């Protein structure tokens, strides 16, 4: 019980810091004309979600896994907040944690993380290339690659398929068809749920 409470406090704090960082990263950036409509991120809900994630993960994780998880959670929340506010996912929110995970995987001789990141990257990159970055932004592509490294390709692809369907339904029902959407929150939520389900990093 104490470990779960500690985990909730740690990752809840990490989530709050990620939200602050994500907002700060794009505070001086004007939205691009083709960007989604700007909105405020649901910071209390994000912090609560991170706390729940911490309560699930920390009691059963090794120290290095907790550290990497904290880095990933920080990046996911920052990506969520920056995308809903400016339609941008800064590279530091994706390439930074991706590099850390792949570095650890290389040290531990786990090539599966590299392979999974590549497998997930390819279809997202193809979509972004074919759409000219409009249907799928390159920030989303990098976030998807991070999800592949974190969750493994089979789980990541399944989770992102569900996330895509949810995004389509939400925006269809909201009557905003044909306009850009902030997709990073859906990808970030999918990765977070995968982590909560006990998927190893």
C-alpha positions as a printed Julia matrix, in Angstrom:
201×3 Matrix{Float64}:
   0.0    0.0     0.0
   2.8    2.42    0.88
   4.56   1.67   -2.42
   1.33   2.37   -4.34
   0.83   5.68   -2.54
   4.45   6.64   -3.16
   4.09   5.72   -6.83
   0.93   7.79   -7.14
   2.65  10.8    -5.58
   5.76  10.44   -7.74
   4.08  10.0   -11.11
   1.35  12.49  -10.21
   4.08  15.05   -9.61
   5.81  14.03  -12.83
   2.53  14.54  -14.67
   2.12  18.02  -13.21
   5.67  18.92  -14.23
   5.04  17.51  -17.72
   1.94  19.67  -18.1
   3.86  22.77  -17.04
   6.73  21.93  -19.38
   4.45  21.23  -22.34
   2.71  24.57  -21.92
   6.01  26.41  -21.49
   7.53  24.83  -24.6
   4.87  26.33  -26.87
   3.97  29.48  -24.94
   5.78  31.76  -27.41
   4.72  29.88  -30.54
   1.79  30.98  -32.67
  -0.47  28.2   -33.98
   0.01  27.39  -37.65
  -2.98  28.07  -39.95
  -3.57  24.34  -40.45
  -3.23  23.53  -36.74
  -6.15  22.2   -34.67
  -8.18  24.68  -32.65
  -6.35  25.68  -29.49
  -7.76  24.53  -26.16
  -6.7   24.18  -22.55
  -5.35  20.78  -21.5
  -7.23  18.93  -18.72
  -4.33  19.19  -16.27
  -6.15  17.87  -13.16
  -7.3   14.79  -15.08
  -3.84  14.23  -16.52
  -2.24  14.45  -13.07
  -4.87  12.06  -11.67
  -4.23   9.62  -14.52
  -0.5    9.75  -13.89
  -1.1    9.11  -10.19
  -3.19   6.03  -10.96
  -0.48   4.83  -13.34
   2.11   5.29  -10.62
   0.05   3.3    -8.15
  -0.09   0.42  -10.63
   3.51   0.44  -11.82
   5.81   1.5    -9.0
   5.08  -1.34   -6.52
   6.17  -3.93   -9.1
   8.97  -2.12  -10.94
  12.74  -2.02  -10.61
  14.47   1.31  -10.05
  15.57   1.76  -13.66
  12.1    0.91  -14.93
  10.58   3.49  -12.6
  13.02   6.1   -13.87
  12.31   5.36  -17.52
   8.57   5.27  -16.85
   8.76   8.69  -15.18
  10.59  10.07  -18.22
   7.99   8.61  -20.59
   5.06   9.89  -18.5
   6.61  13.36  -18.36
   7.0   13.34  -22.14
   3.49  12.04  -22.81
   1.85  14.73  -20.69
   4.04  17.43  -22.2
   3.17  16.23  -25.71
  -0.55  16.18  -24.84
  -0.48  19.75  -23.51
   1.64  21.22  -26.3
  -0.5   19.61  -29.0
  -3.88  20.77  -27.7
  -2.58  24.3   -27.19
  -0.58  24.84  -30.41
  -0.92  21.73  -32.56
   2.77  21.0   -32.08
   4.6   18.06  -30.48
   8.16  19.25  -29.72
  10.96  16.82  -30.48
  12.09  16.9   -26.86
   8.8   15.18  -25.96
   9.42  12.32  -28.35
  13.01  11.93  -29.48
  14.42  12.53  -25.97
  12.64   9.64  -24.23
  12.89   7.47  -27.35
  16.67   7.88  -27.34
  16.79   7.02  -23.62
  14.72   3.86  -24.07
  16.75   2.69  -27.06
  19.99   3.41  -25.2
  18.87   1.29  -22.24
  17.71  -1.42  -24.64
  21.11  -1.43  -26.34
  22.91  -1.74  -23.0
  20.64  -4.61  -21.99
  20.97  -6.28  -25.43
  17.24  -6.0   -26.2
  16.98  -5.36  -29.96
  13.2   -5.84  -29.8
  12.73  -2.22  -28.67
  14.58  -0.95  -31.75
  12.62  -3.24  -34.04
   9.28  -2.33  -32.47
   9.96   1.4   -32.76
  10.82   0.96  -36.43
   7.8   -1.23  -37.22
   5.4    1.31  -35.69
   7.24   4.28  -37.2
   6.92   3.11  -40.8
   3.1    3.2   -41.32
   2.77   6.47  -39.41
   5.61   8.03  -41.39
   4.04   6.84  -44.64
   0.73   8.45  -43.65
   2.45  11.72  -42.76
   4.41  11.71  -46.02
   1.38  10.96  -48.2
  -0.72  13.61  -46.45
   2.03  16.22  -46.55
   1.94  16.41  -42.75
  -1.73  17.45  -42.72
  -3.52  14.19  -42.03
  -0.73  13.05  -39.71
   1.89  15.36  -38.26
   5.53  14.35  -37.92
   5.31  14.93  -34.17
   2.64  12.25  -34.07
   4.91   9.94  -36.05
   7.72  10.32  -33.53
   5.28   9.83  -30.64
   4.07   6.63  -32.28
   7.66   5.39  -32.57
   8.08   6.08  -28.84
   4.96   4.03  -28.21
   6.39   1.18  -30.24
   9.57   1.17  -28.18
   7.61   1.35  -24.91
   4.83  -1.14  -25.61
   6.22  -3.39  -28.32
   4.94  -3.32  -31.89
   1.92  -5.67  -31.6
   0.42  -3.93  -28.57
   1.31  -0.45  -29.82
  -0.28  -0.99  -33.24
  -3.44  -2.41  -31.65
  -3.61   0.42  -29.11
  -3.09   3.07  -31.78
  -5.77   1.51  -33.99
  -8.22   1.84  -31.1
  -7.0    5.38  -30.4
  -7.57   6.32  -34.05
 -11.09   4.91  -33.96
 -11.87   6.76  -30.74
 -10.51  10.02  -32.19
 -12.66   9.6   -35.3
 -15.82   8.91  -33.28
 -15.21  11.79  -30.86
 -14.66  14.33  -33.62
 -17.49  12.96  -35.76
 -19.91  13.35  -32.85
 -18.53  16.81  -32.08
 -19.4   17.91  -35.59
 -15.87  18.95  -36.5
 -15.35  16.69  -39.5
 -12.83  17.87  -42.04
 -10.79  20.0   -39.63
  -7.42  19.11  -38.11
  -7.43  17.36  -34.75
  -4.86  17.16  -32.0
  -3.94  13.48  -32.26
  -1.14  13.37  -29.67
  -3.56  13.12  -26.71
  -5.05   9.94  -28.17
  -1.64   8.41  -28.79
  -0.42   9.44  -25.34
  -3.52   7.98  -23.68
  -3.03   4.71  -25.57
   0.58   4.47  -24.41
  -0.4    5.27  -20.84
  -3.11   2.62  -20.79
  -0.64   0.11  -22.21
   1.77   0.92  -19.42
  -0.97   0.57  -16.8
  -1.79  -2.84  -18.2
   1.66  -3.98  -17.16
   3.5   -3.87  -20.46
   7.26  -3.84  -19.8
   9.31  -0.94  -21.08
